[in-house]
Amino acid sequence: MKEKIMRFGVVICVLAAVFLFPKTGNAAGQAAPPIFAGNEKVMYLDGKNRVSVEGENIVSVEYASSNKNIATVSKKGLVVPKRKGKTTIRANVVYKKKAAGKKQTAKLSYKLTVLGKAGEYFKYSIKNGHTTYEIKGLTQKGKECRNLYVPGYIGGRKVTLVGWGALPEDAAFRSLHLADPIQRWWRGSEDSNPYLKKLYLGKSMKKFGYSVYLSGCPSLKEIILDSRNKDLVVEESVLFSKDKRTLWCYPAQKEDGIYEIPDEVSKIANNAFNGCKSLKQVVFTENLESIGYKAFAGSGLITVTMTDEISYLNESVFSGCTSLSEVRLSKKLSGISEELFKGCISLKSLTIPARVSWINNRAFDGCTQLTQVEVSSASRYFQSKDGIVFSKDGERLQYYPEGKKDSSYAVPEGIKEIEERAFYGNTSLKEVTLPEGVETINTSVFSGCTGLMKLNLPDSVHTIQREAFKNCAKLTEVRLPDRLTEIPNDAFAYCTGLVEITIPKEVSSVGSRAFLGCSNLKRFLADSQNTTFTAVDGVLFSRSMQVLYCYPQGKADESYAVPDSVKRLKEGAFAQAKWLKKAAVPDTVKYIEERCFQACESLETVKLPKNLKMISESLFEDCSMLQTVKIPSSAEKISLNAFKGCTGLTEIKIPNSVKEIAPYAFQSCKKLKTVTIGSGVEYIGLESFAKCRKMKKMTVKTLQLKDNSIGSDVFLESGIQNGKGLTLEVPKSKKSLYTSYFRKRGFLGKVVAK
């Protein structure tokens, strides 16, 4: 009886084993059926490919092509295309399921398409210092391909690299296949391929850019990897390093709402989950130590709960996560990085862990609903009161949340310094009271506080840094303290409510853009005891009246004559003066600095001094009403962007003294019809006369131009009849050479000699 029971038990165990653990080839010591490896389904006429068969116990392989007129295949699997068309590559494989077993036969095949030569689709060149090719770009035909196959060989040479910007965002491809020899695709973090849905990576592929950047692929749904690749692995279309310690890329269109990071992962790479709108929650592994730059930027995350092994978060990790409303930070986190939560408009509160020793206030730019930032009571570095963050010693105001709705705020007594961007972007505050004792107002402290109307700076303040009050559009009243020594660049830029301002007695420096965009500023005043500055008729000068610093942009006068005592006009001195129509600069002025008259929207005429040596950078850029200007015969250079966007100019004469016309000097002068280039010009820069659509004639008098002294696209999109109606008049002795030079730069019109 016992024997019967035992036999019955054995039968039951065997049956259970059969059903629960079905026999597989490997389990039985049998080889899996052989498969094709390295089958490139598309090739180019000047390329080649080597196919092979993978599997165990292979005895022999015979290759064949169904149409040898299209492509041939050698005994060793070398596929050589012959002409455009389609063929089938076949392999007759003899193998054994077991090493000592009987021979079996497998018939494998795939369809191959042969296209034209690679040069019809790609721009390429020899990679610097190598004998292999680099893909440099796409032709128009290449851009139009829906399924783009990047070749592994061109004319017998390997292709190992797809270069920066080689696959531009205006390309139409939906799928991209990188052939086996390609090792790198140098993508930048801002590169974009908006239509790419499926990506195939060959066996040699190692990396993208200096890291893996697929953030510019918002349609990417699937990543397929050659099984022979030794550096990467793909699981469920997620790309990892071979050991899975690094998660490189999670496709933006992968539809999982929740993703559990595998236990092996210790690092999430830059941009790994960038733009993954469907992703609502991530479960972090206990082994995770590092999260890269913009790793989850623009994703659909709603909640984030970090494990406590993470000590550092790179910049912009959660930037643009507009649905993110709840965050638990790691207890071991050491700092709050730049733009960490930028644009997280649903985030209302946050707790700073105890170990955080530094906070970059840019971390919270655009967090318009953030009203409370609390700090762990165990922190040795920070404290919080009413959701506002201070240093532990109470001497620094670190951060005032952008979403707080109070209309007024009194900074507590004892504060000596207000940290960079502390109040940045808060639109509710109308008045801020600073206590006596505050000494330093750092960069951009009140920048973007568009509701701020009144600010009284205590006498203790001696330092204001750049952009401190930039874009405070309603700020109408500011009292600057006597101890102040400098008004830096952009300090009050675009404070459109300011009508007047007094320069205190100790100020010895005013930045060139300190009041840029203050469109209603009518007058400057200067303390009578100030030894550096004075104000005359509302205009700010040096005390000696030799330097004109700033003409108030809201001054209502339509004309202005610079005093004869002046020798220099400072950078941006008249920039954006909206009512000024006519300006006269006396011959005593020897230097006019950059952007001096930039964007003077009403300026029609300017008299320049006769001894001026240089037309400086962007001097008249975007002076759209400027109709006439005489370049003095002393000028030797017309600098970058000097007259760019002067859409009212109809004629320009470059005097013989000028040697150089810098890039973009007259770009987008849309009404410019005639130009004369003087006899001294030696250089004409890139796009210097581009987009001058009404230009009819350019007279070139100089004999000194050389092939390498003319920049590219000088006449890009210029001239009537799309450039064909433009006449270039050149010296008779130079007609042949100059015709050649300008044709190379895209000149389409007629060349005549005089």
C-alpha positions in Angstrom: 0.0 0.0 0.0 2.8 2.4 0.9 4.5 1.6 -2.5 1.3 2.5 -4.3 1.0 5.8 -2.4 4.7 6.6 -3.2 4.3 5.8 -6.9 1.1 7.9 -7.0 3.0 10.8 -5.4 5.8 10.6 -7.9 3.3 10.7 -10.8 1.6 13.8 -9.2 5.1 15.5 -8.9 6.0 14.7 -12.4 2.7 16.0 -13.7 3.1 19.2 -11.6 6.5 19.7 -13.0 5.3 19.3 -16.6 2.5 21.8 -16.1 4.3 24.3 -13.8 7.7 24.1 -15.5 7.2 23.4 -19.1 10.3 22.0 -20.9 12.3 24.6 -23.0 15.1 24.2 -25.4 17.7 25.6 -22.9 16.3 23.5 -20.0 16.6 20.4 -22.0 20.1 21.3 -23.3 18.7 22.1 -26.7 19.9 25.1 -28.8 17.4 27.8 -29.7 16.7 28.2 -33.5 19.3 30.4 -35.2 18.4 34.0 -36.1 19.8 36.7 -38.5 22.0 39.3 -36.9 23.0 42.6 -38.4 20.4 42.7 -41.1 20.3 46.3 -42.5 16.9 46.4 -44.3 17.9 49.5 -46.2 21.2 50.2 -47.9 22.7 52.8 -50.2 24.5 52.1 -53.5 27.9 53.2 -52.2 27.5 51.2 -49.0 27.9 47.7 -47.7 26.8 45.5 -44.9 27.9 42.2 -43.2 25.2 39.9 -42.1 25.6 36.9 -39.8 23.6 34.2 -38.1 23.5 33.8 -34.4 22.8 30.6 -32.6 24.4 27.5 -30.9 25.8 24.4 -32.6 25.7 25.9 -36.1 27.3 23.6 -38.6 27.2 25.6 -41.8 25.6 28.7 -43.4 24.9 29.4 -47.0 23.9 33.0 -48.1 22.0 34.0 -51.2 20.3 37.0 -52.8 17.1 36.5 -54.7 18.1 39.2 -57.1 21.9 39.5 -57.7 21.3 42.5 -60.0 20.1 44.5 -56.9 22.6 43.1 -54.3 25.0 40.2 -53.9 26.0 38.4 -50.7 29.3 36.5 -50.2 30.0 33.3 -48.4 31.0 35.3 -45.4 27.9 37.4 -45.4 29.2 40.6 -47.1 26.2 42.3 -48.8 27.2 44.6 -51.7 24.5 46.6 -53.5 24.5 46.9 -57.3 21.6 49.1 -58.2 18.4 50.5 -56.8 15.6 48.1 -56.1 14.5 45.3 -53.7 15.8 41.8 -53.1 15.6 39.1 -50.4 18.7 38.0 -48.5 18.5 34.4 -47.5 20.5 32.1 -45.2 20.3 28.3 -45.3 21.5 27.3 -41.8 22.4 23.7 -40.8 22.6 23.4 -37.0 22.0 20.9 -34.2 19.6 21.3 -31.3 22.1 19.4 -29.2 25.8 19.3 -29.6 25.7 15.5 -30.3 22.3 15.5 -31.9 21.0 15.3 -35.4 21.5 18.1 -38.0 18.6 20.4 -38.5 17.9 23.0 -41.3 16.6 26.5 -40.8 15.8 28.9 -43.7 16.1 32.6 -42.8 15.3 35.7 -44.9 14.7 39.4 -44.9 13.8 41.9 -47.5 16.5 44.5 -48.5 15.8 47.8 -50.2 18.7 49.5 -52.1 18.4 53.3 -52.5 20.6 55.7 -54.4 24.0 56.9 -53.3 24.3 58.2 -49.7 25.2 61.7 -51.0 21.6 62.1 -52.3 20.4 62.0 -48.7 23.3 63.0 -46.5 26.1 65.5 -46.2 29.3 63.9 -44.8 33.0 64.3 -44.5 36.1 62.6 -43.0 36.0 62.8 -39.2 38.8 65.0 -37.9 41.9 62.9 -37.2 40.3 59.7 -38.4 39.7 57.7 -41.5 36.0 57.2 -40.9 33.1 59.4 -42.0 31.0 61.8 -40.0 27.4 62.6 -41.0 27.2 66.4 -41.1 23.7 67.0 -42.3 20.8 66.1 -44.6 20.0 67.1 -48.1 16.5 68.2 -48.9 15.8 64.6 -50.1 17.1 63.3 -46.8 14.9 65.8 -44.8 11.8 64.5 -46.6 12.4 60.8 -45.7 9.7 59.4 -43.3 11.9 56.4 -42.5 15.6 57.5 -42.3 18.4 54.9 -42.4 21.8 56.3 -41.6 24.4 54.2 -43.4 27.2 52.3 -41.7 29.5 52.5 -44.8 29.9 55.0 -47.6 32.3 54.1 -50.4 34.1 51.5 -48.3 34.6 53.8 -45.3 32.9 53.3 -42.0 30.4 55.9 -40.7 31.0 56.1 -36.9 29.6 59.5 -36.0 26.4 61.5 -36.5 27.6 65.1 -35.8 26.1 68.1 -34.0 22.9 69.3 -35.7 23.2 66.7 -38.5 19.6 65.6 -38.1 17.8 69.0 -37.9 14.4 69.6 -36.5 12.8 70.4 -39.8 13.5 66.8 -41.0 10.4 64.7 -41.4 11.6 61.3 -40.3 9.3 59.3 -38.0 11.7 56.4 -37.6 15.4 56.5 -37.4 17.8 53.5 -37.9 21.4 53.9 -37.0 23.5 51.3 -38.7 25.8 48.9 -36.9 29.2 50.8 -37.2 27.8 54.1 -35.8 29.1 54.6 -32.3 27.9 58.1 -31.4 25.1 60.6 -32.2 26.3 64.0 -31.0 23.0 65.5 -29.9 22.9 68.6 -27.8 20.4 69.0 -25.0 18.4 71.5 -27.0 18.4 69.6 -30.3 15.0 68.6 -31.5 13.5 65.9 -33.7 9.8 66.5 -33.1 8.4 63.7 -35.3 10.7 60.8 -34.3 8.6 57.9 -32.9 10.8 54.8 -33.3 14.6 54.7 -32.8 16.8 51.7 -33.7 20.3 51.6 -32.3 23.0 49.3 -33.9 25.5 47.1 -32.1 28.3 49.7 -31.8 26.2 52.6 -30.4 27.6 53.9 -27.2 26.4 57.4 -26.4 24.6 60.6 -27.5 26.4 63.9 -27.1 28.4 64.0 -23.9 25.6 62.1 -22.3 22.3 60.7 -23.6 20.1 63.6 -24.9 16.8 62.5 -26.3 14.9 65.3 -24.7 14.2 66.9 -28.0 12.2 63.9 -29.2 8.7 64.6 -27.8 7.0 61.9 -30.0 9.5 59.1 -29.2 7.6 56.0 -28.2 9.9 53.1 -28.9 13.7 52.4 -28.6 15.0 49.2 -30.2 18.5 48.0 -29.6 20.6 45.5 -31.4 21.0 42.4 -29.2 24.8 42.4 -29.8 25.3 45.8 -28.3 27.8 45.6 -25.4 27.3 49.0 -23.9 23.5 49.4 -23.6 20.4 47.5 -22.9 16.7 48.2 -23.6 13.9 46.8 -21.5 10.3 47.8 -22.4 11.7 50.5 -24.6 13.7 52.1 -21.7 17.4 52.6 -22.4 19.9 51.6 -19.7 23.7 51.1 -19.4 24.5 47.4 -19.9 24.8 46.9 -16.1 21.6 48.9 -15.6 23.2 51.1 -13.1 22.4 54.1 -15.3 18.9 54.8 -16.7 19.6 56.7 -19.9 16.3 57.4 -21.6 12.6 56.8 -21.0 10.7 57.6 -24.3 8.6 60.7 -24.0 5.4 59.0 -25.4 5.6 55.9 -23.3 2.2 55.6 -21.9 2.8 54.3 -18.4 1.3 56.5 -15.7 3.5 55.0 -13.0 7.1 53.8 -13.4 9.0 51.8 -10.9 12.7 52.4 -11.3 14.6 49.0 -11.3 16.6 48.2 -8.2 19.9 48.2 -10.0 19.7 51.8 -11.0 21.9 54.2 -9.0 21.9 57.1 -11.5 19.2 58.8 -13.6 20.9 60.5 -16.6 20.4 64.0 -17.8 17.0 64.5 -19.6 16.1 60.8 -19.0 12.4 61.5 -18.5 12.3 65.0 -20.1 8.9 65.7 -21.7 7.2 62.5 -20.5 3.7 63.9 -20.2 2.0 60.6 -19.4 4.2 59.9 -16.5 2.4 60.8 -13.2 4.4 59.1 -10.6 7.9 57.5 -10.2 8.8 55.0 -7.6 12.4 55.5 -6.6 14.8 52.7 -5.8 16.7 52.7 -2.5 19.9 52.4 -4.5 19.3 55.7 -6.4 22.1 58.2 -5.6 22.1 60.8 -8.4 19.4 62.5 -10.6 20.7 64.3 -13.7 20.1 67.7 -15.3 16.5 68.2 -16.4 15.9 64.5 -15.7 12.1 65.0 -15.2 11.7 68.4 -16.8 8.4 69.0 -18.5 7.0 65.7 -17.4 3.5 65.0 -16.1 4.6 64.2 -12.5 2.0 65.0 -9.8 3.8 63.7 -6.7 7.5 63.0 -5.9 8.6 61.0 -2.9 12.4 60.6 -2.8 14.3 58.0 -1.0 16.9 59.3 1.5 20.0 58.1 -0.3 20.0 61.1 -2.7 22.4 63.8 -1.5 22.5 66.0 -4.7 20.0 67.0 -7.4 21.3 68.6 -10.6 19.9 71.8 -12.0 16.4 71.9 -13.5 15.5 68.3 -12.5 11.7 69.1 -12.2 11.6 72.4 -14.2 8.4 72.8 -16.2 6.5 70.0 -14.3 3.3 72.0 -14.3 1.2 69.3 -12.5 3.7 68.7 -9.7 1.9 69.6 -6.5 3.5 67.5 -3.8 7.2 66.9 -3.2 9.1 65.1 -0.4 12.8 65.7 -0.6 15.6 63.4 0.5 16.7 63.8 4.1 20.3 63.7 2.9 19.9 66.4 0.3 22.7 69.0 0.6 21.4 71.9 -1.5 18.6 73.3 -3.6 19.9 73.7 -7.2 19.3 76.3 -9.8 15.9 76.1 -11.5 15.1 72.9 -9.7 11.4 73.6 -9.6 11.2 76.4 -12.2 7.7 76.8 -13.6 6.1 74.3 -11.3 2.9 76.3 -11.2 0.9 73.7 -9.1 3.4 73.5 -6.2 2.0 75.3 -3.2 4.3 74.3 -0.3 7.7 72.7 0.3 9.8 71.6 3.2 13.5 72.0 3.2 15.4 69.1 4.8 17.8 69.7 7.7 21.0 69.0 5.8 20.4 71.6 3.1 23.2 74.1 3.5 22.6 76.2 0.4 19.6 77.4 -1.6 19.7 78.9 -5.1 16.6 81.1 -5.3 16.3 80.5 -9.0 15.1 77.1 -8.0 11.6 78.5 -7.6 11.3 80.9 -10.6 7.7 80.8 -11.9 6.3 78.9 -8.9 3.3 81.2 -8.9 1.3 79.2 -6.4 4.1 78.6 -3.9 3.0 80.3 -0.7 4.8 78.3 2.0 8.4 77.1 2.3 9.1 75.5 5.6 12.5 74.4 7.0 13.1 71.4 9.2 13.6 72.5 12.8 16.8 70.5 12.9 18.4 72.7 10.3 21.7 74.4 11.3 21.5 76.7 8.3 18.0 78.0 7.8 14.8 78.8 9.6 11.3 79.7 8.4 8.7 82.2 9.6 5.3 82.5 8.1 6.5 80.4 5.1 9.5 82.8 4.5 13.0 81.5 4.7 15.8 83.2 6.7 19.3 82.3 7.7 19.6 80.5 11.0 21.2 83.6 12.6 18.4 85.8 11.4 20.7 88.2 9.5 19.8 87.2 5.9 16.4 87.1 4.3 16.8 84.1 1.9 13.5 83.6 0.1 10.0 85.1 0.0 7.6 82.8 -1.9 6.5 84.1 -5.3 2.9 83.0 -4.7 2.3 84.8 -1.3 -0.6 87.1 -1.7 0.1 89.8 0.9 0.1 93.4 -0.5 2.7 94.7 2.0 5.6 93.2 3.9 7.8 94.6 6.6 11.2 92.9 6.7 12.1 92.0 10.3 14.6 93.9 12.4 18.1 92.5 12.4 18.2 91.7 8.7 21.5 92.9 7.2 21.4 91.3 3.7 18.6 90.3 1.3 19.7 87.4 -0.8 19.7 87.2 -4.6 16.2 87.0 -6.1 14.6 86.8 -2.7 11.4 88.6 -3.8 11.7 87.8 -7.5 8.5 87.6 -9.5 6.1 88.2 -6.6 3.3 90.2 -8.2 1.1 90.8 -5.2 3.5 93.0 -3.1 2.8 96.7 -3.5 5.0 98.0 -0.7 8.1 96.6 1.1 9.5 98.2 4.3 13.2 97.6 4.9 14.5 98.2 8.5 17.6 100.3 9.3 20.5 97.9 9.3 20.0 96.4 5.9 23.3 96.9 4.1 23.1 94.8 0.8 20.4 94.2 -1.7 21.7 91.5 -4.0 21.1 90.7 -7.7 17.5 90.7 -8.9 16.1 90.9 -5.3 12.9 92.7 -6.4 13.1 92.0 -10.2 9.8 91.2 -11.7 7.7 92.5 -8.7 5.3 94.1 -11.1 3.0 95.3 -8.4 5.6 97.1 -6.3 4.8 100.8 -6.2 6.9 102.2 -3.4 10.2 101.4 -1.8 12.1 103.4 0.8 15.7 102.3 1.1 17.2 102.9 4.6 20.4 104.9 5.0 22.2 101.8 6.0 22.1 100.4 2.4 25.5 100.8 0.7 25.3 98.2 -2.0 22.7 97.5 -4.7 23.6 94.8 -7.2 22.6 94.5 -10.9 18.9 94.0 -11.9 17.8 94.7 -8.3 14.6 96.4 -9.4 14.4 95.3 -13.0 10.9 95.1 -14.5 9.2 96.7 -11.5 6.8 98.4 -13.9 4.6 100.2 -11.3 7.5 101.5 -9.2 7.0 105.3 -9.2 9.0 106.4 -6.1 12.5 105.4 -5.0 14.6 107.1 -2.5 18.3 106.1 -2.8 20.4 106.3 0.4 23.3 108.7 0.7 25.7 105.8 1.5 25.1 104.2 -1.9 28.3 104.3 -4.1 27.2 102.6 -7.3 24.1 102.1 -9.5 24.9 98.9 -11.4 23.8 97.7 -14.9 20.1 97.1 -15.3 19.4 98.1 -11.7 16.2 99.9 -12.7 15.8 98.6 -16.2 12.2 98.7 -17.5 10.8 100.4 -14.4 8.3 102.2 -16.7 6.6 104.0 -13.8 9.7 106.0 -12.8 9.4 109.7 -13.7 12.5 111.1 -12.0 15.4 109.8 -9.9 18.1 111.6 -7.8 21.7 110.4 -7.9 22.9 110.5 -4.3 26.1 112.3 -3.2 28.4 109.3 -2.8 27.5 107.6 -6.1 30.6 107.4 -8.4 29.4 104.9 -10.9 26.2 104.5 -13.0 25.9 101.4 -15.2 25.3 101.8 -18.9 21.9 100.0 -18.8 21.0 101.1 -15.3 17.8 102.8 -16.5 17.3 101.1 -19.9 13.6 100.8 -20.8 12.5 103.4 -18.3 10.2 104.9 -21.0 8.6 107.5 -18.7 11.7 108.7 -17.0 11.7 112.5 -17.7 14.6 113.8 -15.7 17.7 113.0 -13.7 18.6 115.0 -10.7 22.0 114.9 -8.9 22.8 115.8 -5.3 24.7 119.1 -5.3 27.5 117.5 -3.2 28.1 114.7 -5.8 31.6 115.2 -7.2 31.2 112.7 -10.1 27.9 113.5 -11.7 25.7 116.5 -12.5 22.4 116.9 -14.2 21.6 119.6 -16.8 18.1 119.9 -18.2 17.3 116.5 -16.9 20.3 114.8 -18.7 23.0 113.1 -16.7 26.6 114.2 -17.3 30.0 113.8 -15.6 30.7 116.7 -13.3 33.2 118.1 -15.8 30.5 117.9 -18.5 32.9 116.0 -20.8 30.9 112.7 -20.7 27.2 112.3 -21.4 26.0 109.3 -19.4 22.2 109.1 -19.9 19.5 111.0 -21.7 16.1 110.2 -20.0 14.0 108.1 -22.3 10.7 109.9 -21.5 12.1 113.4 -22.1 9.5 115.0 -24.3 11.9 117.1 -26.5 12.0 116.2 -30.1 15.5 117.5 -30.8 18.6 117.6 -28.7 22.0 119.2 -29.3 24.9 117.6 -27.2 26.8 120.4 -25.4 30.2 121.4 -27.0 32.0 120.4 -23.8 31.2 116.7 -24.3 34.0 114.4 -25.6 32.3 111.0 -25.1 28.8 109.5 -25.2 28.6 106.5 -23.0 27.1 103.1 -24.0 23.4 103.3 -24.5 23.3 107.0 -23.6 20.3 107.8 -25.8 19.0 104.2 -26.2 15.2 103.9 -26.5 14.6 107.7 -26.2 11.1 107.5 -27.6 10.4 111.1 -28.5 13.7 112.2 -29.9 13.6 112.9 -33.7 16.7 114.9 -34.3 20.1 114.7 -32.5 23.2 116.8 -33.1 26.6 115.6 -31.8 29.3 118.2 -31.9 32.8 117.7 -33.4 34.3 117.8 -29.9 33.0 114.3 -29.4 35.6 111.7 -30.3 34.0 108.5 -28.9 30.4 107.3 -29.2 30.1 104.0 -27.4 28.0 100.9 -28.3 24.2 101.0 -28.6 24.2 104.8 -28.0 21.1 105.4 -30.1 19.8 101.9 -30.2 16.0 101.6 -30.7 15.3 105.3 -30.7 11.9 104.7 -32.4 11.3 108.3 -33.5 14.8 109.3 -34.5 15.0 110.6 -38.1 18.3 112.4 -38.5 21.6 112.5 -36.7 24.6 114.7 -37.2 27.8 112.8 -36.3 31.1 114.5 -35.4 33.6 114.8 -38.3 36.5 113.2 -36.4 34.7 110.0 -35.4 36.9 106.9 -36.0 34.3 104.2 -35.5 30.6 103.6 -36.0 30.3 101.4 -32.9 28.4 98.2 -32.4 24.5 98.5 -32.6 24.9 102.3 -32.7 21.6 102.8 -34.6 20.2 99.3 -34.4 16.4 99.3 -34.8 16.1 103.0 -35.3 13.2 102.3 -37.7 12.5 106.0 -38.6 16.1 106.9 -39.3 16.1 108.3 -42.9 19.4 110.1 -43.4 22.8 109.7 -41.8 26.1 110.9 -43.1 29.0 108.6 -42.1 32.0 111.0 -41.5 35.0 110.7 -43.7 37.2 109.9 -40.7 35.4 106.7 -39.9 37.5 103.5 -40.3 35.1 100.8 -39.2 31.3 100.2 -39.3 30.8 97.7 -36.5 28.6 94.7 -35.8 24.8 95.5 -36.2 25.6 99.2 -36.5 22.5 100.0 -38.7 20.7 96.7 -38.5 16.9 97.1 -38.7 17.1 100.8 -39.8 14.0 100.2 -42.0 13.7 103.9 -43.0 17.2 104.2 -44.7 17.1 104.5 -48.5 20.7 105.3 -49.3 24.1 104.7 -47.8 27.5 106.0 -48.8 30.5 104.3 -47.2 33.4 106.8 -47.3 36.8 106.0 -48.6 38.2 106.0 -45.1 36.3 102.9 -44.0 38.3 99.7 -44.1 35.9 97.3 -42.5 32.1 96.6 -42.7 31.4 94.2 -39.9 28.8 91.4 -40.0 25.1 92.3 -40.0 26.0 96.0 -40.3 23.0 96.9 -42.6 20.9 93.7 -42.2 17.1 94.2 -42.6 17.3 97.8 -43.9 14.2 97.0 -45.8 13.9 100.3 -47.8 17.6 100.6 -48.6 17.9 101.0 -52.4 21.4 102.2 -53.2 24.7 101.6 -51.5 28.2 103.0 -52.4 31.2 101.1 -51.0 34.3 103.4 -50.8 37.7 102.8 -52.2 39.3 101.9 -48.8 37.1 98.9 -47.9 39.1 95.7 -47.3 36.4 93.5 -45.6 32.7 93.0 -46.0 31.3 90.8 -43.2 28.7 88.0 -43.0 25.2 89.0 -44.0 26.2 92.7 -43.8 23.5 93.7 -46.4 21.2 90.7 -45.9 17.4 91.1 -46.1 17.6 94.5 -47.8 14.7 93.5 -50.0 14.4 96.8 -52.1 18.0 97.2 -52.9 18.6 97.9 -56.6 22.2 98.9 -56.9 25.5 98.6 -55.0 28.5 100.5 -56.4 31.8 99.0 -55.3 34.8 101.3 -55.7 37.4 99.4 -53.7 40.1 97.4 -55.4 41.2 95.7 -52.2 38.7 92.9 -51.7 39.9 89.3 -51.7 38.1 86.0 -51.8 38.6 85.5 -48.0 37.7 89.1 -47.1 34.0 88.7 -48.1 31.7 87.0 -45.6 29.1 84.5 -46.6 25.5 85.5 -47.5 26.3 89.2 -47.9 23.1 89.6 -50.0 21.0 86.9 -48.4 17.3 87.6 -49.3 18.3 91.0 -50.6 17.4 92.8 -53.8 14.4 93.2 -56.0 13.0 90.2 -57.9 14.4 87.9 -55.2 17.9 89.2 -55.8 17.9 88.9 -59.6 17.1 92.6 -60.1 20.1 93.7 -58.1 23.0 95.3 -60.0 26.6 95.2 -58.7 28.8 97.9 -60.3 32.5 97.1 -59.8 35.8 98.4 -61.1 36.6 97.3 -64.7 39.9 95.7 -63.6 38.2 93.6 -61.0 35.0 92.5 -62.8 36.0 88.9 -63.3 37.4 88.4 -59.8 34.6 90.2 -58.0 32.0 88.4 -60.0 33.5 85.1 -58.8 33.8 86.3 -55.2 30.2 87.5 -54.9 28.6 84.6 -56.8 30.2 82.3 -54.2 28.4 84.3 -51.5 25.0 83.8 -53.2 24.8 87.0 -55.4 22.2 86.4 -58.1 22.0 89.7 -59.9 23.9 91.4 -62.7 27.5 92.5 -62.5 28.6 95.5 -64.5 32.0 97.2 -64.9 32.7 100.9 -64.7 
